Amino acid sequence: MSANNSTTYDYDPIFVKVHGIFSCESFWDCNHSVFLVLTAAVSVFLFARAYVIISKDQGKRLDRLDYILFMLALVQVMLVFLTKAAYDSPFWTFTLRALALYQNIIICSICSYYYFEEEDHPGIQRITILGIIVASIMWLYSLGADTEDVTINVCQQVTSLTFASMSLGVSVAALWFSYHSIKFINTWIQEVYKSAEGTEIELRRANLERIKGQILVLMLGVLLSSGFQFIWDLYKLWFGQSNDACHSFFHPGGVMSFLSQLVHDIVCLLVPSWAIYYIYYWRDRDSFEVTPQPNETELLLRNQ
């Protein structure tokens, strides 16, 4: 067959918009690109402004793990904007998947800190580092695993589903730790707070309520994103076996495919970063201008 055939994508397994917004093919396809690029651009602007303020914070309200998580989210929204606006490729696609997995691992470790005793924290740190190493190896492997076989269209690349499965597994673990951590906080409020008095106990209660809100937002953000991504990749693998069907997963041709792909991209690519932005900057944005007060040890309540 001639390469000049009108359905040229039948011979090209890469259906992503390689040149970003300039690769759109129809009215709904172009609207999808424009809306996603504008949303990502606003996210980059908000993150960049928050980063400037956080970097000047004399109180260092974000500890090292929180700061790393914030920076990962910043890098992710920047890559989403660049890939959707200008240039995409399997390299950047799997890089975004790896960044999302890094975030899930770190959030899972944060949720687990409030479940385990303080003497167990070094073990949690070692497991977190091991998870990051495994995710990095997976990222390096993904760069050449499926993309070398040009006979397989992009929907049939099982590496994407592997990333989604790993992220979902980590998110479910975060859900388990979150449930028990929040249960502990609620039990403490019912049994200790109500029978005690004083400024110190009030501060501890406020601190634990903030921790509970942090855990809920972060856990729900990554769980929603990971669950949606897993279902999407599984559906794409099952129904995207032909090149024509796979092509439709990346280039919406109607209002329903436009809405479904837009929701997928926003939920899976941006929602976790928005959750991190809210927790580590927006919720406490006014406090970055205030002289910090000495922090109390959050886990001191374990000894009560």
C-alpha positions, 0 to 999 in steps of 0.5 A: 500500500502507498504511504500516501493513503489518507489513513496514514496512522494505519502504518504508524503505531505512535498516535500521540500528538507528537507536536502537541497542539499543532498535531490536532486533526479536528474541531474536537481534537483541537479544542481538547488540546487548547483547553488542556494546554491553557489549564496546564499553563495556569497550573505552571503559573500558580506553581511558579509563584508559589515556589518563589514564595516558598523558597523565600520562607524563613520559617522553612515550613516544608520539611525535606520530604514535603519540599521534594513532593512539591518540586515533583508536582512542579516538574510534572505540571511543567512537563504536561504543559510542554508536552501538550503544547509543543512536543510529546514522545514515548520518553516524555510519556513514560517520564510523566508516568514515573513522576506520578509513581514517585509522588504516590510512593512519597505520599504513601510514606507520608500517610504511613508516618502517622500509623507507625511508631517514631522508631519505625520511621528509618525503616519507612525511609528505606522502603521509600528509597527502595520504591523510588529505585524500583520506579526509576528502573521501571522508567529506564526499562520502559524507554526501550521495552515496547517502543522497539516493536513498531508492529505494536500500536501504542494502545497495546504497550503493556508497560503503560498498564504496568505503571498504572498497576504499580501506582494503583497498588501504592495508592491502595496502600496509602488508603490503608495507612490513611484509614488507620492514621485517621482512625487513630486521630479520631480515637485520640480526640474522643479519648484524650482531648475531651478529658484534658484541658490547656493550651498545649492540648488545644494546639495538639488537637489543631495540629492533628486535625490539620494532619488529618486533612492533609492525609485525606486530600493527598490520598484521595488525589492519588487514589482518584488519579491512579484508579482512573488511569488503571481503568483507562489503560485497561480499557485502551488495551482491550478496545484499542487493538486496531490502529483505527480504534487506538487512534481515537483514544488520542484524537477525539472526534466527537463531544463524548470522546472530547469530554472523556479524554479531557477528564482523563488528562486532567484527573490523571495528569493534574489533579495529584499536583493540584492536591499537593499545591493545595496542601503545601501552599494554598491552604497555608498561603497567609502563614508564609508571611508570618514569623513562624512559631516553634513546631510541636512534634506531631507524633508526641501523642503516641506516648500519651 
